[in-house]
């Protein structure tokens, strides 16, 4: 049990450092994280993209014509962060930047054929399982979960004004 403050939550709970309910919740959060990480690992590895870039690619594919500002809002990151992710995806040929005919400054993003191939490599059953599990919660429980997670996230230290951790 060396290194208890940063160590395993179950060991910390046994030592009386955190409450057993906290240890169980932390264990559940880690299980969700590991499940998502395993499911995305194959697609990331095949395309040499980060998890953050893969999330951006999924968002762009889901909403063709999305702009960088809208992408940033959807991902919950600042515009320069979203722009950097798009830049990396463009360098790998996974995203196309299309000019908006009505406004030359505006660009629309679209997953390229190569980007769509990367997304196709993400196991569909795993992706569907995540969506199905949330859908099975039902409207009321899903809203409660959303609110509870928002409260939890609001209590975490922020890296900058109005920015959740990691952004």
ChimeraX attribute file (.defattr): number of C-alpha atoms within 10 A of each C-alpha:
attribute: neighborCount
match mode: 1-to-1
recipient: residues
	/A:1	9
	/A:2	7
	/A:3	8
	/A:4	13
	/A:5	12
	/A:6	8
	/A:7	11
	/A:8	14
	/A:9	21
	/A:10	18
	/A:11	16
	/A:12	19
	/A:13	17
	/A:14	12
	/A:15	12
	/A:16	10
	/A:17	14
	/A:18	15
	/A:19	14
	/A:20	15
	/A:21	10
	/A:22	13
	/A:23	19
	/A:24	14
	/A:25	12
	/A:26	15
	/A:27	15
	/A:28	12
	/A:29	12
	/A:30	12
	/A:31	12
	/A:32	12
	/A:33	11
	/A:34	12
	/A:35	13
	/A:36	14
	/A:37	13
	/A:38	11
	/A:39	17
	/A:40	21
	/A:41	14
	/A:42	15
	/A:43	21
	/A:44	20
	/A:45	12
	/A:46	12
	/A:47	18
	/A:48	14
	/A:49	20
	/A:50	17
	/A:51	15
	/A:52	14
	/A:53	19
	/A:54	23
	/A:55	16
	/A:56	22
	/A:57	27
	/A:58	16
	/A:59	20
	/A:60	26
	/A:61	19
	/A:62	12
	/A:63	15
	/A:64	12
	/A:65	19
	/A:66	19
	/A:67	21
	/A:68	24
	/A:69	16
	/A:70	16
	/A:71	22
	/A:72	20
	/A:73	13
	/A:74	14
	/A:75	17
	/A:76	14
	/A:77	17
	/A:78	15
	/A:79	16
	/A:80	12
	/A:81	16
	/A:82	24
	/A:83	17
	/A:84	13
	/A:85	21
	/A:86	23
	/A:87	17
	/A:88	15
	/A:89	24
	/A:90	17
	/A:91	10
	/A:92	14
	/A:93	14
	/A:94	24
	/A:95	24
	/A:96	21
	/A:97	19
	/A:98	14
	/A:99	14
	/A:100	13
	/A:101	9
	/A:102	7
	/A:103	8
	/A:104	9
	/A:105	8
	/A:106	14
	/A:107	17
	/A:108	15
	/A:109	23
	/A:110	23
	/A:111	27
	/A:112	19
	/A:113	13
	/A:114	14
	/A:115	23
	/A:116	16
	/A:117	15
	/A:118	23
	/A:119	22
	/A:120	11
	/A:121	14
	/A:122	18
	/A:123	14
	/A:124	11
	/A:125	11
	/A:126	15
	/A:127	13
	/A:128	11
	/A:129	12
	/A:130	14
	/A:131	11
	/A:132	12
	/A:133	10
	/A:134	14
	/A:135	12
	/A:136	10
	/A:137	12
	/A:138	10
	/A:139	11
	/A:140	9
	/A:141	13
	/A:142	14
	/A:143	12
	/A:144	11
	/A:145	14
	/A:146	12
	/A:147	12
	/A:148	12
	/A:149	12
	/A:150	11
	/A:151	11
	/A:152	10
	/A:153	13
	/A:154	14
	/A:155	10
	/A:156	10
	/A:157	10
	/A:158	14
	/A:159	11
	/A:160	10
	/A:161	6
	/A:162	8
	/A:163	14
	/A:164	16
	/A:165	12
	/A:166	8
	/A:167	13
